Amino acid sequence: MREENRGYRALILGLATWAGVGFLPWMPGTWGTLAALPLWYHLARLGPWGYGLGLAAVLVLGLWAAGPAQRFLGRTDHPSIVVDEVAGLLITLAGVPATWENAALGFVIFRTLDILKPGPIRWFGEGTGALEVMADDVAAGVIGRVIIEVVMVFWSRG
């Protein structure tokens, strides 16, 4: 393999696996979601515009990297590709105050939706392209954001 191809492969796999976190054993999606929490914390401190730009960058880079990463890893939606979990968690926690309680709540809600993949979430993941790799986690993130909002409304009434 030529040098520039190795560099391209390393860049793609670095982005798709969130700097190699996706290669951790047993539960790469959970590790990837945990690894997204520091980014969420820092983006939340930037305000809505900074958060939105950071989220948009993760989505664009994820869409760009997921397709080639599938080819390099030899499998459609390879478990090591966790940039989609990063995007999904960022969507779930968008606009949520950066506290450890909210981090834990968002983590549990998002992972539950991502693992169980109820109806609409599963439908978005049908297919073999980069869009499908990202779309089911984006859908889980959107549904998770609605759930966390409902929980926060009832939590604040207590």
N, C-alpha and C positions, 0 to 999 in steps of 0.2 A: 504494500500500500504506500502510495506517495505521501510525503510529509504533509502537504496541505490537506490531503484527505484524512489523515490521522487527526489533524487539528480540527477539522470540520466535525468529524465523528465525536471527538472529545467535547466540543462545544455543544453539539446536539444532545449527547447523553448527559452532560453536566446539567443542562437546562431541564431536560425531561425527567431526570431522576433527582432533581433538586440537590445538585452537588453530591450525588452519590447516595443520598439518604434512601432512595428507592431500592438500593441493593442490600439494605439491612434485612436480616432474616425474619421469617414468620409472618409479619404483618406490615408489608411496605406501605400500604395506604395509611395505616395508623401512624407510622413513623413520619410519613410525608406531611400528614395533617399537623402533627406535633411540631415539626420543623417549620411550619408556616406561622406559628404563633409569634415568634419574635418579629417577623415582618409585619404582621397585623398590628402589634403593639407600636412599632415605629411609624407605620403609615397612619394609624389613628391619631398620632400626635401632630400630623401635618395638616389636619383639617380636611374638609370634604373634597376640595380640589386636589390636594396632594394624594389623598386616599384613592380618589377616582383615577388619577393618572397612574398610580402604582398598580392598581387592579387592572387597568387597561393594558399596561405593559406586561403583566403576568399572563393575561389572556392572549395577547398577540404573540408573545414568545412561546407560550404553550402550544398554540395552534401551529406555529412555525416549526417547533421541535418535535411534536408528537408523531407526525407522519414518518419522517426519516428515522426517528428512534425505534418505531415499530419494525422498520426494515432491518436496522442494525441489530436489534434484539431477537429478530426472527419470529415474532408473534404479534398478532393483532391485540391491541390494548394490553400489552405486557404489564404484569403487576409492578415492575420496577419503575414504570412511568408514573410519577406522582405529582407532576406539575398541575395536573387537573385537580388533585386534592387541595393543593395550595390555593388555586383559584376558587374552588368551592367554599373553602373555609373563609377566605377573604370576603366572599359574597355574603355568607351567613352572618359574619360579624361586622358588616358595613354599617357605619353609623352607631355602633354600639360602644358605650364607654369602655375604655381599656382598663378593666379590673380583672383580677384572677377569677372571680366568680363568673363573670361574663365569658372569659376564655374557656372555663370548664364547661359552662352551659352550651356555648356554641360548638365546642369540640364534640360533646356527647350527641347533640342534636344532629350535627352534620355527619358524623361517623355512622350513626344509626341509620340515617337516610341513605348514605352511600353504600352501606353494607346490605341493607334490606331491599333497596331499589324498588320502592312501591311504584305501581302503574306508570305514571307519566315519566318518572325518572328513568325507568327501564326503556321506555320507548325512545327517549333521546339518545340512548347508547347503542341502539341497533345500527349496525354498519361497521365498516372496517377502516374508515379514514380518521385523520386527525380531528376533524370536527366532532365525530361521534365519541372519540376518546375524551374530549373536553366537555361536550354538551351534557352528558348525564350528570357530571359533577357540578356543572353550572346550574342545572335544574335542581339538583339536591341543595345547592347553595341558596337558590331563590326560595325554595320551599322552606328551608331551614331558617332563612331570614324572616319569613312570615311567622313561623312558629316561635322564634325567639322574641319577636315583637309582642305576640299574644302573651307569652310567659312574662315578659317584662311589664306589660300593662297590669296583669293580675298581681304580680309580685309587688309592684309599687302601691297597690291598694291596701296591702296588709299592714 
